[in-house]
Amino acid sequence: MHITKLGITVLYQMQWLDLLQSMFTEAEWSRTKTIPTIDDYMQTASVSFGFEPIILPTIYLLGPKLSDDVAENKELNYLQKTVNICGRLLNDIQSFKRESEQGKLNAVVLHMIHGNGVVTVEDAVDKIKGVIEENRRELLRLVLKEKGSLVPRDCKDMYWKT
């Protein structure tokens, strides 16, 4: 059974709602000058990066047709979450200087703020690179997993390439 138009539409709408909610949360942090914890930041910022509304339609249009069971499976959500973390943190490392000058928060700045003046830019970047590497390895493990996996390999490869 392939995802019905209603099924993919509902998933896609949910992803856009999550994206908009995370962007709203970041705007509120900025407006109120709130400094979130790193965990709160990552929970919000990994979604606001915007991979979810890009990957799902790409898979749907170019990749294998996904059954409702696969589309609603936690494995697919975990693939998405892992890609989101890698993408967000890679972006934060590249953009932290510009974003700092603009008064925006990102993972590098938050590590320094929460480090009480002891954590340098280099320390923060090294820590973030470690998190990226952990998630990249987890993503590779998920992509190569065959036993007990519902997600088709072509779909997993799309996440890996992203």
C-alpha positions as CSV (number, residue, x, y, z in Angstrom):
1,M,0.0,0.0,0.0
2,H,1.4,3.4,-0.9
3,I,0.9,6.6,1.0
4,T,-2.4,8.1,0.2
5,K,-2.6,11.7,-0.9
6,L,-4.3,12.4,2.4
7,G,-1.5,10.6,4.3
8,I,1.3,12.5,2.7
9,T,-0.6,15.8,2.8
10,V,-1.2,15.4,6.6
11,L,2.5,14.5,7.2
12,Y,3.6,17.5,5.1
13,Q,1.2,19.9,6.9
14,M,2.5,18.6,10.3
15,Q,6.1,19.3,9.2
16,W,5.2,22.8,8.1
17,L,3.4,23.5,11.4
18,D,6.4,22.2,13.3
19,L,8.7,24.4,11.3
20,L,6.5,27.5,11.8
21,Q,6.2,26.8,15.5
22,S,10.0,26.4,15.9
23,M,10.5,29.7,14.0
24,F,8.0,31.4,16.3
25,T,9.8,30.1,19.4
26,E,13.1,31.5,18.1
27,A,11.4,34.8,17.4
28,E,10.1,34.9,20.9
29,W,13.5,34.1,22.3
30,S,14.9,37.0,20.3
31,R,12.1,39.4,21.3
32,T,12.3,38.6,25.0
33,K,16.1,38.2,25.0
34,T,15.7,34.7,26.3
35,I,18.8,32.5,26.5
36,P,17.6,28.9,26.1
37,T,19.4,25.9,27.3
38,I,21.4,24.1,24.6
39,D,18.9,21.2,24.7
40,D,15.9,23.6,24.2
41,Y,17.8,25.3,21.4
42,M,18.6,22.1,19.6
43,Q,15.0,20.8,20.0
44,T,13.8,24.0,18.3
45,A,16.6,24.9,16.0
46,S,17.0,21.5,14.4
47,V,13.4,21.8,13.2
48,S,13.7,25.5,12.2
49,F,16.6,24.5,9.9
50,G,13.8,23.4,7.5
51,F,15.0,20.0,6.2
52,E,11.7,18.2,7.0
53,P,9.5,20.0,4.4
54,I,12.3,19.5,1.9
55,I,13.2,15.8,2.3
56,L,9.7,14.3,2.5
57,P,8.4,15.7,-0.8
58,T,11.7,14.8,-2.4
59,I,11.4,11.2,-1.3
60,Y,7.8,11.2,-2.3
61,L,8.4,12.6,-5.7
62,L,11.8,11.1,-6.6
63,G,12.3,8.1,-4.2
64,P,10.5,4.9,-3.5
65,K,6.8,5.1,-2.6
66,L,6.4,4.8,1.1
67,S,3.6,2.8,2.7
68,D,1.6,4.3,5.5
69,D,3.4,2.0,7.9
70,V,6.8,3.3,6.9
71,A,5.7,7.0,6.8
72,E,4.4,6.7,10.4
73,N,7.2,4.6,11.7
74,K,9.6,5.9,14.4
75,E,12.6,4.8,12.3
76,L,11.8,7.4,9.6
77,N,11.3,10.1,12.3
78,Y,14.7,9.2,13.8
79,L,16.4,9.4,10.5
80,Q,14.9,12.9,10.0
81,K,15.9,14.0,13.5
82,T,19.5,12.8,13.0
83,V,19.8,14.6,9.7
84,N,18.3,17.8,11.2
85,I,20.9,17.8,14.0
86,C,23.8,17.4,11.7
87,G,22.5,20.1,9.3
88,R,21.7,22.6,12.0
89,L,25.1,22.2,13.8
90,L,27.1,22.3,10.5
91,N,25.2,25.5,9.7
92,D,25.8,27.0,13.2
93,I,29.6,26.4,12.9
94,Q,29.7,28.2,9.6
95,S,27.4,31.1,10.5
96,F,28.1,31.8,14.2
97,K,30.3,34.9,13.6
98,R,27.7,36.6,11.4
99,E,24.8,35.6,13.6
100,S,26.7,36.8,16.7
101,E,27.1,40.2,15.1
102,Q,23.4,40.2,14.4
103,G,22.5,39.3,18.0
104,K,21.2,35.9,17.0
105,L,21.7,32.7,19.0
106,N,23.2,29.5,17.7
107,A,24.9,26.5,19.2
108,V,28.4,27.9,19.2
109,V,27.3,31.1,21.1
110,L,25.1,29.1,23.5
111,H,28.0,26.8,24.4
112,M,30.1,29.9,25.1
113,I,27.4,31.6,27.2
114,H,26.6,28.4,29.2
115,G,30.3,27.9,29.6
116,N,30.5,30.8,32.0
117,G,33.3,32.6,30.2
118,V,35.6,29.5,30.3
119,V,34.5,28.0,26.9
120,T,36.3,29.5,23.9
121,V,35.0,29.6,20.4
122,E,37.4,26.8,19.6
123,D,36.2,24.7,22.5
124,A,32.6,25.2,21.5
125,V,33.3,24.3,17.8
126,D,35.2,21.2,18.9
127,K,32.3,20.1,21.2
128,I,29.8,20.7,18.3
129,K,32.0,18.8,15.8
130,G,31.9,15.9,18.3
131,V,28.1,16.0,18.4
132,I,28.0,16.2,14.6
133,E,30.3,13.2,14.3
134,E,28.2,11.1,16.8
135,N,25.0,11.9,14.8
136,R,26.7,11.2,11.5
137,R,27.8,7.8,12.8
138,E,24.3,7.2,14.0
139,L,22.8,8.2,10.7
140,L,25.2,5.8,8.9
141,R,24.2,3.0,11.3
142,L,20.5,3.7,10.5
143,V,21.2,3.8,6.7
144,L,23.1,0.5,6.8
145,K,20.6,-1.2,9.1
146,E,18.8,-4.0,7.3
147,K,17.4,-6.4,9.9
148,G,14.1,-5.0,11.4
149,S,14.1,-1.9,9.2
150,L,10.9,-0.8,7.4
151,V,12.4,2.1,5.6
152,P,13.6,1.2,2.0
153,R,17.3,1.6,1.3
154,D,16.6,4.2,-1.4
155,C,14.8,6.4,1.1
156,K,17.7,5.9,3.7
157,D,20.2,6.8,1.0
158,M,18.3,10.1,0.4
159,Y,18.7,11.0,4.0
160,W,22.4,10.1,3.9
161,K,23.0,12.2,0.8
162,T,21.2,15.1,2.4
